[in-house]
């Protein structure tokens, strides 16, 4: 594709060369512009597993500390444990978006900057 958004003449031949099932269309893309972690059509299944919930929350409690980083990791583990909690209401996508938002705010110097 050209800079003006029009398809280049060789675009078809390049597309055919990369059309194998294992080809990663985002491999050459700028990592800041591609959110390859997102899988909105994910069919991943997280069956209820109370032992896993308890285990993840125990680790989260153990690492919770004074630093904002330890609190953030603890909160992430709690959110992940919700995937296995029958009463939990979250998805990997929601967890990812939440963590990405937190990291973006942290990179900007905090919410009160």
Buried (B, 14 or more C-beta within 10 A) or exposed (E): EEEEEEEEEEEEEEEEEEEEEEEEEEEEEEEEEEEEEEEEEEEEEBEEBEEBBEBBBEBBEEEBEEEEEBBBBBBBBBBBBBBBBEEBEBBBBEBBBBBEEBEEEEEEEEEEE
